C-alpha cells in the first residue's frame, strides 16, 4: 500500500506539469500545419527533415519565454505589450494575428469537413459548420477545467501519425542522414517551403495563447499569484514551465517529422507533385499506403483541427480583449465577460463563413504558414524585449540559455523571411 501511494505521488505531480505547453504544441500541428508538412515532404522528399530537429530548441525557447511572461506578470501578451510599446505597434501586431488566425481557422474547418466527407460521405460544408459550432459551444458552455482536460485528450489524436510511419516502409539510414545533415537549395520554392515550415512551428498565435493560458492557470489555483508578487514560487514554476513546454514542443515536432516522412516515402517517391490541403494529403495516401494509413491520417486531421480551432479563436479573443482592456478569461461565464466571448464567437463565425462567400481558404493553407513566418519576426523581437525588461519582469530576467536561443530563433525567422523576399523580388 505504501509503495502504491509513493508511485501515485510521483506520477501525479509530473502529470500536473503538463498543461499549456502540451496543448500549445499539439495545436501547432493543425490541418494547416499538416498540409504544409505534407507539401514539404512531397516536394523535397527527405531533404527537409533536418528542419524539425533544428527548430525544436528554437520553438521551445520562444514558447517558454512567452509562458514566463504570463506567469511573472499575470497578464497576457497584448496587455504586456500595451504597457511598454507604442499603441500603433501593438494594434498592428494584433491585427496581423487576427487576420492570420481567421484565415487559418477557415482553412482548418474546411479541411476537417473535406476529410469527414472522405470517411463518411455527405456534404463537406455541413461538416465544416458543425465542427466550427461544436468548438464554439464547448468554449462557451463547458467549464474551463473540464474543457482543458478535453483538449489534453485531443492531443492523443496526433498519435495517429506515429502509427502511420510504421505502416509504410521507411529507409531509416537515409532518414537519419537527412535529419542530422542539413541540405540547402538556392531556389525560391525551397526558401518558401523553409519559411512555411518555420512559420508553422513558430506561429504568432501560439505566443498569445500560451502566455494567456499561464494567466488562466494562476486563476485556477487560489494559492498562486503572479511571480512579481510571489517570487518565492519562481523556482518551482519555472521548472514546471520548462518541463511542460519542452514536452509539448517535442511532441509537436515529432508529429511534424512523422508527417514529412510519411509524405516523402510515399507520395514523393510516387511522383505526386503537389497537394493543397490536408484532406488531399490523406486521400493521396489511400492508393499508396493503404486504407489503414489513410484512415489514421484523416482521423488525426479531425482531432487536431478540433484542438486548433479553440486555440486560434481563443488567442484572438485574448489579444483583442487585452488591447481594449476588456476582461478576458475562459474561466468566467459569458455573461461576465461578454466582449471576450463575443470576439471568440465572431472570429469563429467569420472563419467558418469565409467558406460560403467564394473565398477559397483551402488553397491558402500552405501560404498561411508563409504569412505566419513573415509576421512572427517582428512579434518575436517585441517578446524578447519584454522578457528582459526589468519594468515588466522585475528581477526575473531571462537566463542566458533562453536569451541566446530566443534571439537565435528571432534571427532565424528574420533571415528566412529576408531570403524569401529576396528570391521573390529577384
HELIX and SHEET records of a PDB file:
HELIX    1   1 UNK A    2  UNK A   16  1                                  15    
HELIX    2   2 UNK A   20  UNK A   27  1                                   8    
HELIX    3   3 UNK A   31  UNK A   44  1                                  14    
HELIX    4   4 UNK A   45  UNK A   48  5                                   4    
HELIX    5   5 UNK A   50  UNK A   73  1                                  24    
HELIX    6   6 UNK A   77  UNK A   84  1                                   8    
HELIX    7   7 UNK A   87  UNK A  120  1                                  34    
HELIX    8   8 UNK A  124  UNK A  141  1                                  18    
HELIX    9   9 UNK A  144  UNK A  154  1                                  11    
HELIX   10  10 UNK A  155  UNK A  158  5                                   4    
HELIX   11  11 UNK A  159  UNK A  167  1                                   9    
HELIX   12  12 UNK A  172  UNK A  180  1                                   9    
HELIX   13  13 UNK A  188  UNK A  201  1                                  14    
HELIX   14  14 UNK A  204  UNK A  220  1                                  17    
HELIX   15  15 UNK A  231  UNK A  233  5                                   3    
HELIX   16  16 UNK A  234  UNK A  263  1                                  30    
HELIX   17  17 UNK A  264  UNK A  268  3                                   5    
HELIX   18  18 UNK A  278  UNK A  289  1                                  12    
HELIX   19  19 UNK A  291  UNK A  323  1                                  33    
HELIX   20  20 UNK A  338  UNK A  353  1                                  16    
HELIX   21  21 UNK A  354  UNK A  356  5                                   3    
HELIX   22  22 UNK A  361  UNK A  364  5                                   4    
HELIX   23  23 UNK A  365  UNK A  387  1                                  23    
HELIX   24  24 UNK A  390  UNK A  393  1                                   4    
HELIX   25  25 UNK A  400  UNK A  425  1                                  26    
END                                                                             
